Amino acid sequence: MTSLGCRVSLPVTLLFVAALAGCHSRNALTPQQAEGKRVYNVACAHCHEQNDLALKKVPPNLHGIFSRTTLPDGAPAIDPEVKRVIMTGKGLMPPFQYQMTQDQLNAVVAYLHTGLR
């Protein structure tokens, strides 16, 4: 007697394993990061992603911002500096100190640490 469950070809098995690996290659967002993604999409993405406000000077891309040693302006890419820029603004970027709570700010920074996935 042969078991049908044991007779699977190697290419099919490799394809299945590769598909599973692709599904789990990134960890799920934490609740804080998920909230940061929501806030980012509402408050930041209009300029930093789509530039749907038709700004003549395109704001910097924030993908992987913490994988660099410095921010686009040369300041260190560290949490306190990123939080300062978000809250006080920079150049054409308005300050968000009256639109964003401390929890929202921390959530956005946590989401930026994911590389914006």
Secondary structure, DSSP 4 states (H G I P E B T S, - for coil): ---GGG---HHHHHHHHHHHHHHTSSPPPPHHHHHHHHHHHHHTHHHHTS-TT--SSPPPP-TTGGGSSB-TTSSB-SHHHHHHHHHH-BTTBPP-TTTS-HHHHHHHHHHHTTT--
